[in-house]
Amino acid sequence: MNVIFVITATGEEVLEMVSNDVAGLLAAVQGENVTFPFGNFKYDFHTLDHYLEDSVYRQELVIYLKADSNGITSL
């Protein structure tokens, strides 16, 4: 499934990836923090979007992140 990480405050997409373990990925991001080379974030919420592409219905998981108040986050 296509997975996109988005910063809630800005709407900026910071990572797009494909995962076959969506339940495991959601469990992981809901932990302490999500770390990227440019900062630490916390899970905010997620949505599961469905769309039609080339006559095939597809799913996309969008994971929204907020700045981690315990650390410095800079994009």
Secondary structure as GFF3:
##gff-version 3
##sequence-region A 1 75
A	DSSP	beta_strand	2	7	.	.	.	ID=ss1
A	DSSP	beta_strand	13	18	.	.	.	ID=ss2
A	DSSP	alpha_helix	22	29	.	.	.	ID=ss3
A	DSSP	beta_strand	34	36	.	.	.	ID=ss4
A	DSSP	beta_strand	39	53	.	.	.	ID=ss5
A	DSSP	beta_strand	56	67	.	.	.	ID=ss6
###
